[in-house]
Amino acid sequence: MKVLVIGRGGREHALVHMCTKSSLVEEVYCAPGSDAIGAMAQLVNVQETDVKGLATFAEEAGIGLTIVGPEVPLLAGIVDQFQQRGLLIFGPSQKAAQLEGSKSFAKAFMDRHGIPTASYEVATGIEAVISWCAKVAPPYVLKADGLAAGKGVVIALTKQEAVDTALSFFDGQLGDAGKTIVLEEYLDGEECSFMVMANGENFVTLPISQDHKRLLEEDQGPNTGGMGVIAPLEHVRFQWQSFIEENIITPTLRGMLADGITYQGVLYAGLMITEDGPKVIEFNARFGDPETQVVLPMAESDLVVTMLQLLNEEKVEKVVWREDFSIGVVLAGSNYPVSSSYGEAVELIETADGNLYHAGTTWSNERGGWLTNGGRVALYQAFGNTLQEAQQLVYQVVDQVVASGSVRARRDIGNKLIEFVSESVGQIRK
């Protein structure tokens, strides 16, 4: 069959890579893709948001399955457009994607269906923000209601910072996305990414992972789209996976059905494991980025088969995952996340010990190499029998690339889990 992947970044590079390994797939297309993706797939010169153009291409090319990477086309109704034409597509409808597209929609949905999350209020004016700050203790969590390219969440340490942030949102710093603000209780604990592939009430759980959002080591600096990922989080799986599936994932899928919406595609729950148990920080309606680049290579089963079985409402075969550890480290432009990087030479080394996924690069024939073309440039992924081994392998390559200049990377991806495991083993031995 022919498969079309929508998108152009590192997540889509990993999805294309997944499709090339499927026994069912004869040809892979990617729209619009990138120079790096072009080495694996045929590129289609149609933008992600041109949902009618993409549907027309899928019809004319005889595409058997389309997989949507980014959230923007989902919220533009790409799934609805494809389904109206009888085209098979893996992703949620425009209504279902509101779980990601509107924070206030998601919070009201969770309230309505009893899904554990932080307490909250919705504000459309500064008076409501000032009133809320007077009632709760810092830190103050402010979230732009709409999509804000990773810049819509601020954790303010003082009332003044919270008010200044709210004013900037209301004044249009984030466009229409910040005209409504969700004010949330601050949750403390361990954060994790819980992704499932679903259709209706049926779902398959992917290995639990952990993204590192802050720019700098020891979780310092500004929030980013993600600087590195580790998987699996076995201690979370052992203690909490059944609880999460029964109290968060299943109620979400059933709640959608109760609201007249069948959820199909990836449901990503960003969770905080608090003293009171797991609570939802946010929902995403698609594969996480950069989690996808670390989790999908762990699959020993054919995930294209799994998607088709879910979409066709067939019995889903058990998905087999590798039993070792996977780690991914992001290479970002020197001024990320303040601004993107364009046209700087970057020496990306191919590695036999894992995978290289391009996020923001372009190939220059004139200069004979890769140039930066975005904020996050690439991600190196590696496996190891232990997390320490995987970490050592990935940093052997990352350190060489960083030393060549033009990109930066965190040096501590995985350290917290390594320390946690070491402390746990020490307690057991005592």
C-alpha positions as CSV (number, residue, x, y, z in Angstrom):
1,M,0.0,0.0,0.0
2,K,0.9,3.7,-0.3
3,V,1.2,5.7,2.9
4,L,1.2,9.5,3.2
5,V,2.7,11.2,6.3
6,I,1.7,14.9,6.9
7,G,4.4,17.2,8.3
8,R,8.1,18.1,8.0
9,G,9.9,17.8,11.3
10,G,11.7,15.2,13.4
11,R,8.5,13.5,14.5
12,E,7.5,13.1,10.8
13,H,11.0,11.8,10.0
14,A,10.5,9.1,12.7
15,L,7.0,8.3,11.3
16,V,8.3,7.9,7.8
17,H,11.1,5.7,9.1
18,M,8.5,3.6,10.8
19,C,6.5,3.2,7.6
20,T,9.6,2.2,5.6
21,K,10.0,-0.8,7.9
22,S,6.3,-2.0,7.5
23,S,5.7,-5.2,5.5
24,L,2.5,-3.6,4.2
25,V,4.0,-0.4,2.8
26,E,5.3,-0.3,-0.8
27,E,5.7,3.5,-1.2
28,V,5.9,6.3,1.4
29,Y,5.1,10.0,0.6
30,C,5.5,13.0,2.9
31,A,3.9,16.4,2.6
32,P,5.7,18.7,2.5
33,G,8.6,16.8,4.2
34,S,12.2,18.0,4.2
35,D,15.5,17.3,2.5
36,A,16.3,14.6,5.1
37,I,12.9,12.9,4.8
38,G,13.3,13.0,1.0
39,A,16.0,10.3,1.4
40,M,13.3,7.9,2.7
41,A,10.1,9.1,1.1
42,Q,8.8,10.9,-2.0
43,L,8.1,14.5,-1.1
44,V,4.8,16.2,-2.0
45,N,4.8,19.9,-2.5
46,V,1.6,20.6,-0.6
47,Q,1.5,22.4,2.8
48,E,0.2,20.8,5.9
49,T,-2.7,23.3,6.2
50,D,-3.9,22.8,2.7
51,V,-6.3,20.1,3.7
52,K,-8.3,20.0,0.4
53,G,-5.1,19.9,-1.6
54,L,-3.8,17.0,0.5
55,A,-7.0,15.1,0.2
56,T,-7.0,15.6,-3.6
57,F,-3.4,14.3,-3.8
58,A,-4.3,11.3,-1.6
59,E,-7.2,10.5,-4.0
60,E,-5.2,10.9,-7.2
61,A,-2.1,9.0,-5.9
62,G,-4.1,6.1,-4.5
63,I,-2.9,6.6,-0.9
64,G,-4.1,3.7,1.3
65,L,-3.4,5.4,4.7
66,T,-2.5,8.9,5.8
67,I,-0.8,9.6,9.1
68,V,-1.0,13.2,10.5
69,G,2.0,14.5,12.4
70,P,1.3,18.1,13.6
71,E,-1.7,19.5,15.4
72,V,-2.4,22.5,13.1
73,P,-3.9,20.4,10.2
74,L,-5.9,18.4,12.7
75,L,-7.5,21.6,14.0
76,A,-8.0,22.7,10.4
77,G,-10.2,19.7,9.8
78,I,-7.9,17.4,7.7
79,V,-9.4,14.2,9.1
80,D,-13.0,15.4,8.4
81,Q,-12.0,16.3,4.8
82,F,-10.4,12.9,4.2
83,Q,-13.3,11.0,5.8
84,Q,-15.8,12.8,3.7
85,R,-13.9,11.5,0.6
86,G,-13.7,8.0,2.0
87,L,-10.0,8.2,2.6
88,L,-8.4,6.3,5.5
89,I,-6.6,8.6,7.9
90,F,-5.1,8.2,11.3
91,G,-5.9,11.2,13.5
92,P,-8.7,12.8,15.4
93,S,-11.5,14.9,13.9
94,Q,-11.6,18.7,14.2
95,K,-13.9,18.5,17.2
96,A,-11.9,15.8,19.0
97,A,-8.7,17.8,18.4
98,Q,-10.1,20.6,20.5
99,L,-8.7,18.6,23.5
100,E,-5.4,20.1,22.4
101,G,-6.6,23.2,20.5
102,S,-8.4,24.8,23.5
103,K,-7.2,24.5,27.1
104,S,-10.6,25.7,28.4
105,F,-12.4,23.1,26.3
106,A,-10.1,20.4,27.7
107,K,-10.5,21.5,31.3
108,A,-14.3,21.7,31.0
109,F,-14.3,18.2,29.4
110,M,-12.2,16.8,32.3
111,D,-14.4,18.4,34.9
112,R,-17.5,17.0,33.2
113,H,-16.1,13.4,33.0
114,G,-14.3,13.2,36.3
115,I,-10.8,13.0,34.9
116,P,-8.1,14.0,37.5
117,T,-6.5,17.4,36.7
118,A,-5.4,20.6,38.4
119,S,-8.1,23.0,39.7
120,Y,-8.6,26.0,37.4
121,E,-10.4,29.1,36.4
122,V,-10.8,30.8,33.0
123,A,-10.0,34.5,32.6
124,T,-10.8,36.9,29.8
125,G,-9.8,40.0,31.7
126,I,-7.1,41.2,34.1
127,E,-9.5,41.6,37.0
128,A,-10.1,37.8,37.1
129,V,-6.4,37.2,37.1
130,I,-5.8,39.6,40.0
131,S,-8.7,38.0,41.9
132,W,-7.3,34.5,41.3
133,C,-3.8,35.5,42.5
134,A,-5.3,36.8,45.7
135,K,-6.9,33.4,46.4
136,V,-4.0,30.9,45.6
137,A,-0.4,30.6,46.7
138,P,2.5,30.9,44.1
139,P,3.7,29.6,41.8
140,Y,0.9,30.7,39.4
141,V,0.3,28.7,36.2
142,L,-1.0,30.7,33.3
143,K,-1.9,29.0,30.0
144,A,-3.0,30.6,26.8
145,D,-6.2,28.9,25.7
146,G,-5.2,28.3,22.1
147,L,-2.2,27.0,20.2
148,A,0.9,29.2,20.9
149,A,3.8,27.2,19.4
150,G,5.1,26.2,22.8
151,K,5.1,29.7,24.2
152,G,1.6,29.6,25.8
153,V,2.5,28.3,29.3
154,V,4.1,30.5,32.0
155,I,4.8,29.5,35.6
156,A,5.0,32.8,37.4
157,L,6.7,33.0,40.8
158,T,5.2,36.3,41.9
159,K,1.8,38.0,41.6
160,Q,3.4,40.8,39.6
161,E,4.9,38.3,37.1
162,A,1.5,36.6,36.8
163,V,-0.3,39.9,36.1
164,D,2.4,41.1,33.7
165,T,2.2,37.8,31.8
166,A,-1.6,38.0,31.6
167,L,-1.5,41.5,30.3
168,S,0.9,40.5,27.6
169,F,-1.4,37.6,26.6
170,F,-4.4,39.9,26.6
171,D,-2.6,42.5,24.6
172,G,-2.0,40.0,21.8
173,Q,1.5,38.8,22.3
174,L,0.3,35.4,21.2
175,G,-2.4,36.6,18.9
176,D,-5.9,35.2,19.4
177,A,-4.5,32.2,21.4
178,G,-3.9,34.3,24.5
179,K,-7.2,36.3,24.5
180,T,-8.5,33.7,26.9
181,I,-6.3,32.4,29.7
182,V,-6.6,29.2,31.8
183,L,-5.3,29.8,35.4
184,E,-4.3,26.6,37.1
185,E,-3.2,25.1,40.4
186,Y,0.5,24.4,40.3
187,L,1.2,20.6,40.4
188,D,4.4,19.2,41.8
189,G,5.8,15.8,41.1
190,E,7.3,13.7,38.3
191,E,6.2,14.5,34.8
192,C,5.6,11.9,32.1
193,S,4.2,11.5,28.6
194,F,1.5,8.8,28.2
195,M,0.5,8.1,24.6
196,V,-2.0,5.7,23.2
197,M,-3.2,4.9,19.7
198,A,-7.0,4.7,19.8
199,N,-10.3,4.3,18.1
200,G,-13.5,4.6,20.1
201,E,-12.9,2.8,23.4
202,N,-10.1,0.6,22.0
203,F,-6.5,1.6,22.5
204,V,-2.9,0.5,22.5
205,T,-0.5,2.0,25.1
206,L,2.9,3.1,24.0
207,P,5.9,2.9,26.3
208,I,5.7,5.7,28.9
209,S,8.3,8.4,28.3
210,Q,9.7,11.6,29.9
211,D,10.5,14.8,28.0
212,H,12.9,17.4,29.4
213,K,11.2,20.7,28.7
214,R,13.6,23.2,30.1
215,L,16.5,24.5,28.0
216,L,19.3,24.1,30.5
217,E,20.7,21.4,32.7
218,E,19.0,20.6,36.0
219,D,15.7,21.9,34.5
220,Q,16.8,25.5,34.5
221,G,16.0,28.2,31.9
222,P,13.0,28.8,29.8
223,N,10.5,26.2,28.6
224,T,11.0,24.7,25.1
225,G,9.3,22.2,22.8
226,G,11.5,19.6,24.4
227,M,15.3,19.0,24.7
228,G,15.4,15.3,25.2
229,V,13.5,12.1,26.1
230,I,13.9,8.9,27.9
231,A,11.8,5.7,27.7
232,P,10.5,3.5,29.2
233,L,9.7,4.8,32.7
234,E,9.3,1.4,34.2
235,H,8.7,2.6,37.7
236,V,5.7,4.6,36.5
237,R,4.5,1.6,34.4
238,F,4.6,-0.8,37.4
239,Q,2.9,1.6,39.8
240,W,0.6,3.7,37.7
241,Q,-0.1,2.4,34.2
242,S,-3.3,0.5,35.1
243,F,-4.5,3.4,37.1
244,I,-3.8,5.8,34.2
245,E,-5.6,3.6,31.7
246,E,-8.6,3.1,33.9
247,N,-9.0,6.6,35.3
248,I,-7.7,8.9,32.6
249,I,-7.5,7.2,29.2
250,T,-10.7,5.2,29.3
251,P,-12.8,8.0,30.8
252,T,-11.5,10.3,28.1
253,L,-12.4,8.0,25.2
254,R,-15.8,7.2,26.8
255,G,-16.3,10.9,27.5
256,M,-15.7,11.7,23.9
257,L,-18.3,9.1,22.8
258,A,-20.8,10.5,25.4
259,D,-20.3,13.9,23.8
260,G,-21.0,12.4,20.4
261,I,-17.4,12.2,19.2
262,T,-15.4,9.1,18.3
263,Y,-11.8,9.7,19.1
264,Q,-9.4,8.0,16.7
265,G,-5.6,8.5,16.4
266,V,-3.1,9.3,19.1
267,L,-4.2,10.6,22.5
268,Y,-1.3,12.1,24.4
269,A,-1.8,12.8,28.1
270,G,0.9,14.9,29.6
271,L,0.8,13.8,33.3
272,M,2.1,14.9,36.6
273,I,2.6,12.1,39.1
274,T,1.6,14.0,42.3
275,E,1.4,12.8,45.9
276,D,-2.3,12.3,45.2
277,G,-1.6,10.2,42.1
278,P,-1.5,11.1,38.3
279,K,-3.2,14.2,37.1
280,V,-3.5,15.6,33.6
281,I,-1.4,18.6,32.8
282,E,-2.5,18.8,29.2
283,F,-3.8,16.7,26.3
284,N,-2.3,16.6,22.8
285,A,-4.2,15.1,19.9
286,R,-1.1,13.7,18.1
287,F,2.2,12.0,18.5
288,G,4.4,13.9,20.9
289,D,7.5,15.7,19.6
290,P,10.3,14.7,20.5
291,E,8.8,11.7,22.3
292,T,7.9,10.0,19.0
293,Q,11.5,9.9,17.9
294,V,12.5,7.9,21.0
295,V,9.4,5.7,21.5
296,L,8.6,4.5,17.9
297,P,12.0,2.9,17.3
298,M,11.2,0.7,20.3
299,A,8.5,-1.1,18.4
300,E,9.3,-4.6,17.2
301,S,5.8,-5.0,15.9
302,D,4.5,-3.4,12.7
303,L,2.7,-0.2,13.9
304,V,1.2,0.4,10.5
305,V,-0.7,-2.9,11.0
306,T,-1.8,-1.7,14.4
307,M,-3.1,1.6,13.0
308,L,-5.1,-0.3,10.3
309,Q,-6.5,-2.7,12.8
310,L,-7.7,0.2,15.0
311,L,-9.2,2.1,12.1
312,N,-10.9,-0.9,10.6
313,E,-12.2,-1.9,14.1
314,E,-10.5,-5.3,13.9
315,K,-8.9,-7.3,16.7
316,V,-5.7,-5.6,17.6
317,E,-2.7,-7.9,17.8
318,K,-0.4,-7.5,20.8
319,V,2.3,-4.9,20.1
320,V,5.8,-6.0,21.1
321,W,8.3,-3.5,22.3
322,R,12.0,-3.7,22.8
323,E,13.0,-4.4,26.5
324,D,16.0,-2.1,26.6
325,F,16.2,1.7,27.1
326,S,15.8,4.4,24.5
327,I,17.1,7.9,24.9
328,G,17.0,10.9,22.6
329,V,18.9,14.2,22.8
330,V,17.8,17.3,20.9
331,L,20.3,19.5,19.1
332,A,18.9,23.1,19.0
333,G,20.0,26.4,17.4
334,S,22.3,28.6,19.5
335,N,19.6,31.1,20.2
336,Y,16.7,28.7,20.8
337,P,14.0,29.1,22.0
338,V,14.2,32.9,21.5
339,S,14.7,32.6,17.8
340,S,15.3,29.9,15.1
341,S,18.6,29.3,13.4
342,Y,18.9,29.5,9.6
343,G,21.8,28.9,7.2
344,E,24.4,27.8,9.8
345,A,26.5,24.8,8.9
346,V,26.0,21.8,11.1
347,E,28.0,18.6,10.9
348,L,25.4,15.8,11.6
349,I,27.2,12.5,11.9
350,E,25.4,9.3,10.9
351,T,25.6,6.7,13.6
352,A,25.2,2.9,13.7
353,D,24.2,2.8,17.3
354,G,20.8,4.5,16.9
355,N,18.9,6.9,14.7
356,L,19.3,10.5,13.6
357,Y,16.1,12.4,13.0
358,H,16.2,15.8,11.3
359,A,13.8,18.5,12.7
360,G,15.0,21.8,11.2
361,T,17.7,21.3,8.5
362,T,18.1,21.9,4.8
363,W,20.7,20.5,2.5
364,S,23.1,22.9,0.6
365,N,24.6,21.6,-2.6
366,E,26.6,24.7,-2.8
367,R,28.2,24.2,0.6
368,G,28.1,20.4,0.5
369,G,26.4,19.9,3.8
370,W,23.5,20.4,6.2
371,L,22.4,23.9,7.3
372,T,20.2,24.8,10.2
373,N,16.6,25.6,9.3
374,G,14.6,26.0,12.6
375,G,14.8,26.1,16.3
376,R,15.3,22.4,17.1
377,V,17.7,21.1,14.5
378,A,17.9,17.4,15.0
379,L,17.6,14.5,17.5
380,Y,20.0,11.6,18.1
381,Q,18.4,8.5,19.5
382,A,20.2,5.4,21.0
383,F,19.4,2.2,22.7
384,G,21.2,0.5,25.7
385,N,20.7,-2.4,28.0
386,T,20.8,0.1,30.8
387,L,19.9,3.8,30.6
388,Q,23.6,4.6,31.4
389,E,24.7,2.7,28.3
390,A,22.1,4.4,26.1
391,Q,23.1,7.8,27.5
392,Q,26.8,7.1,26.9
393,L,26.2,6.1,23.3
394,V,24.0,9.0,22.4
395,Y,26.4,11.6,24.0
396,Q,29.4,10.2,22.1
397,V,27.7,11.5,19.0
398,V,26.0,14.6,20.4
399,D,29.2,15.9,22.0
400,Q,31.0,15.7,18.6
401,V,28.3,17.6,16.8
402,V,28.0,20.3,19.5
403,A,31.8,20.7,19.5
404,S,31.6,21.5,15.8
405,G,29.6,24.6,16.6
406,S,26.2,26.2,15.7
407,V,24.1,23.9,17.9
408,R,23.6,23.3,21.6
409,A,22.3,20.4,23.7
410,R,21.5,19.5,27.3
411,R,24.1,17.3,28.9
412,D,22.0,15.7,31.5
413,I,19.2,13.9,29.7
414,G,18.4,10.8,31.8
415,N,20.4,11.8,34.9
416,K,17.4,12.1,37.1
417,L,16.2,8.6,36.4
418,I,19.7,7.1,36.7
419,E,19.9,8.8,40.2
420,F,16.4,7.6,41.1
421,V,17.3,4.0,40.2
422,S,20.6,4.1,42.0
423,E,18.9,5.5,45.2
424,S,16.2,2.8,44.9
425,V,18.7,0.0,44.6
426,G,20.6,1.4,47.5
427,Q,17.5,1.4,49.7
428,I,16.7,-2.2,48.7
429,R,20.2,-3.3,49.6
430,K,19.9,-1.7,53.0
